[in-house]
Amino acid sequence: MPESDEKKAFATRLKQALKRSSKRIETATQLSTQFNLRHPAEPITPQAAQKWLTGTARPTVDKIKTLADWLDVSPEWLRFGVTDMKRSRPARDAKSADATVRPTAEELDLLRRLRGLSAYRRQLVEGVIEQFSLDGEVWKE
């Protein structure tokens, strides 16, 4: 992947992590201020934060570590877009893999209600579910 694509991909992941942050960060100035509170030894300017957000620059490894700790994400995910290899999904045993999954009455009701939504609203719900499914893969637990 060319360097500029990697920077753009980093910017996308950074924005995604910032959206999930409890502290609302909407500008490069806010990002630089909050980052500098957590990384005072080597502060950044709002211009540097803007470059991170627009994908024209990517921070150094130590700054990515600070961002990852602050935003509660894996440094590997933030930097490369891959999950932390130490976190593997539990292996299913043969019995549970073959077992038929039977939905509960509540799950069936939820499915019925989901099917009754407009295509747009169904897409929104699917997006929320997708974000939550990232929790086990990307976000620190």
N, C-alpha and C positions, 0 to 999 in steps of 0.2 A: 504494500500500500504506500503510495507516495506520501512524503512528509506532510504536505498540505492537507491531505485527506485524514491523516492521523490527528492533526491539530483540530480539524473540524469535528472529528469523532469525539475527541476529548471535550471540546466545547459543548457538544450535545449531552455527553454524560454529566458534565459539571452542572449544566442547567437543570438536568433531570434531578440530580442530587439536591440542588438548591431549592427546587420546588417542594421536595419532601422535607426540607429543613423546618424546624420549628420557628426559627428566626426568618422573617420575610426579607429576602434580598432581591431587590428589583433593579438596582443600578450597579455600575462598576465601582462607584464611590462607596456604596454600602458594602460591596464585596471586599474592597481593599481595606476598609475600616475594620470589619469583622475579622478578616484574615490577619491583619496586623496585631490585633489583640491576642491572637493565638500564636503568632510567629514574630515576636518583637525583635529577635536578633537580626532579622533580615526583612524589613518591611517592604511592601510593594506600593507602587503608585496606582491611582485610579486608571492611568493609561495602561499599565501592565495588566490590571484586572480586565479592562476592556478587551485587550488582545486575547486573553484567555477565553472570554465569553464569545468573541467573534471567530475564534479559530485561527487567528493569525500568529499565535504563539502558544507554547505549552510550558507550564512551570517546570522547574527542576524537581528531581526526585524528592528532595527533602520538603519542598513546598507541597508536592502532591500528597506526601505523608501527612502533613499538617491539615490539608483540605480533607483528606479521607477520615482522619480522626475526628475532625470537627463535624463533618457531614454524616458520620457514622456509616461509611461505606468501605469496601475493601480497596486498598491502594492499587491492587492489581486491576480491579475492575475500572477504577477511575482512570488509571494510566493507559491500560491496554484494551479494556472492554471484556476482559475474561474474568471468570470467577476465581476465587481463591481455591487452589487445588486441594488444600487441607480440608475443605468442607465438601465432603462427598455425600451424596444422597444415600440413605440406608438401603442396603440391598434387600430385595424382597426374596423371601424363600419360595420354593416351588409351590407349596400349598397355597399361600396367599395370592400368588400370581394366577393360579388356576381358579381360585374361588370366584363365584359370580357375585358381583357387587349389586346389592339390592338397596335402592334409595329409600330413605325414610319418608314418612308422610309429609314432614316439613320440607324436605328436598323436592318432592314431587309438587308441592304447592308453590314453591319458589320457581320451579321450572315452568309451571303453568302461568304464573304471573309474568315471568320473563318473556314467554312466547306472546303474551298479550300486549307487550310494549311495541311502540313504533320502531321501525328499523333504526332510526337515529338514536333513540333512547337505549335500545338493545346494544348498539355499538358503544355507547358511553359506559354501560354496565360491563361489557366485555373488556373495555380499556381499564376500568378499575380492577377487575379480577386479574388482568394481566400484570398490573402494577403490584398487586399483593402477591402474585406468584413469584415475582422477583425477590421477595423478601428472603426466601430460603436459598436463593442462588447468589445474589449480589450483595444485599445489605447485611450488615453485621447483625447477628442475632443476640 
